[in-house]
Amino acid sequence: MSSMNDQPAATAEAVLAHIGRKRRAAGRTMKQLAWRWRANYYRRAATPGGDGFWTLPDHAGRSYQDALRMLHAQLQPQRYLEIGTANGGSLTLAKCPSIAIDVAFQLDHFTAQTLNKPVSLLFQMPSDTFFERYSPATLLKGPVDLAFLDGMHHYEFLLRDFINTERHCLPNSVILMHDCVPTDAFVARRNPDDRTLRAFSAHPNWWAGDVWKAALIIRRLRPDLRILAFDAPPTGLVAITNLDPGSNVLAQAYPEAVAAHRDLTLGAFGPEAYLRLMGARHLANPSEDLAGLLRA
Ligand SMILES: C[S@@+](CC[C@H](N)C(=O)[O-])C[C@H]1O[C@@H](n2cnc3c(N)ncnc32)[C@H](O)[C@@H]1O
């Protein structure tokens, strides 16, 4: 006959492992509760006339610079284009012939590395003016393989930048859009000078703007595209491929789409619903096969 006392004694290691598991689970639960509490608190603190404050946990994946570095290494682009260069942080990562467009380059911060590539063509002008005057495929003697759109943080600008860039790409080129996964209502405000929700934000110096709406419009109107969003700090990175350089869908829908999304806020849309729609992924591993993921 067996009794409780006949059970084999647990080893000290097993007991410690069990305690460790319990503690980790409790830690996770506390974190989740804390986030839920904060989110509810901020929701209750809704501003008059607005749809209040919301927040998501900070992105926990590799930074957008890491993701860019990985994509340059894996895709080995032959021709790169970026809109929004500032002090050259992202341009430095490109090793191939490159076009950089910015209304105001911060050249005093460029290092020798920034221009350390066979061709660096810098255009100091608004991106719209660049596309009116020049053809990147002509300048680079071939279609753009990789593009990084990080210029003006208003959705109608990013939408135009995407439309104009796609025309000069190949179907398997990749267009990256920065700042499309903002982490709270303050970071996602349209007007950078609007400080209404600043006190609530864990990131009072960030501004992603409302470019997430460009990603939403592209997602809604172009089901033919492959779109993936990554939890790349600080404000996410959206990658788009399976491009169609001949498509006029977005250009034709542009005025209507911009008008239809003017008053939409991410709080009203639902930040979690947006993440689901964009196929948000955790980018933890620096050796993850991003190129394969995009081509899958
Ligand atoms: C966030 S910074 C770019 C940072 C850079 N890509 C990096 O990761 O190191 C945004 C830049 O976009 C530029 N910009 C703003 N509006 C623009 C426009 N309409 N056309 C081109 N550049 C623009 C600004 O001058 C600014 O330097």
The ligand as an SDF file (V2000), in Angstrom:
LIG
                    3D

 27 29  0  0  0  0  0  0  0  0999 V2000
   13.7600   61.5960  -37.7250 C   0  0  0  0  0  0  0  0  0  0  0  0
   14.7830   62.4990  -38.7680 S   0  0  0  0  0  0  0  0  0  0  0  0
   15.6140   61.2640  -39.7080 C   0  0  0  0  0  0  0  0  0  0  0  0
   16.5300   60.3760  -38.9060 C   0  0  0  0  0  0  0  0  0  0  0  0
   17.3680   59.4150  -39.7020 C   0  0  0  0  0  0  0  0  0  0  0  0
   16.6070   58.6780  -40.7060 N   0  0  0  0  0  0  0  0  0  0  0  0
   18.0240   58.3940  -38.7870 C   0  0  0  0  0  0  0  0  0  0  0  0
   17.4240   57.3350  -38.5260 O   0  0  0  0  0  0  0  0  0  0  0  0
   19.1510   58.6400  -38.3310 O   0  0  0  0  0  0  0  0  0  0  0  0
   13.6200   63.1560  -39.8840 C   0  0  0  0  0  0  0  0  0  0  0  0
   14.2340   64.0500  -40.9510 C   0  0  0  0  0  0  0  0  0  0  0  0
   13.2370   64.2680  -41.9530 O   0  0  0  0  0  0  0  0  0  0  0  0
   13.4750   65.5250  -42.5240 C   0  0  0  0  0  0  0  0  0  0  0  0
   12.2610   65.9580  -43.2200 N   0  0  0  0  0  0  0  0  0  0  0  0
   11.1380   66.4970  -42.6840 C   0  0  0  0  0  0  0  0  0  0  0  0
   10.2420   66.7550  -43.6580 N   0  0  0  0  0  0  0  0  0  0  0  0
   10.7920   66.3510  -44.8200 C   0  0  0  0  0  0  0  0  0  0  0  0
   10.3660   66.3460  -46.1710 C   0  0  0  0  0  0  0  0  0  0  0  0
    9.1620   66.8070  -46.5280 N   0  0  0  0  0  0  0  0  0  0  0  0
   11.2000   65.8730  -47.1190 N   0  0  0  0  0  0  0  0  0  0  0  0
   12.4320   65.3970  -46.7790 C   0  0  0  0  0  0  0  0  0  0  0  0
   12.8890   65.3750  -45.5060 N   0  0  0  0  0  0  0  0  0  0  0  0
   12.0840   65.8440  -44.5440 C   0  0  0  0  0  0  0  0  0  0  0  0
   13.8790   66.3960  -41.3420 C   0  0  0  0  0  0  0  0  0  0  0  0
   14.6390   67.4970  -41.7810 O   0  0  0  0  0  0  0  0  0  0  0  0
   14.6660   65.4240  -40.4750 C   0  0  0  0  0  0  0  0  0  0  0  0
   16.0490   65.5770  -40.6750 O   0  0  0  0  0  0  0  0  0  0  0  0
  1  2  1  0
  2  3  1  0
  2 10  1  0
  3  4  1  0
  4  5  1  0
  5  6  1  0
  5  7  1  0
  7  8  2  0
  7  9  1  0
 10 11  1  0
 11 12  1  0
 11 26  1  0
 12 13  1  0
 13 14  1  0
 13 24  1  0
 14 15  1  0
 14 23  1  0
 15 16  2  0
 16 17  1  0
 17 18  1  0
 17 23  2  0
 18 19  1  0
 18 20  2  0
 20 21  1  0
 21 22  2  0
 22 23  1  0
 24 25  1  0
 24 26  1  0
 26 27  1  0
M  CHG  2   2   1   9  -1
M  END
$$$$
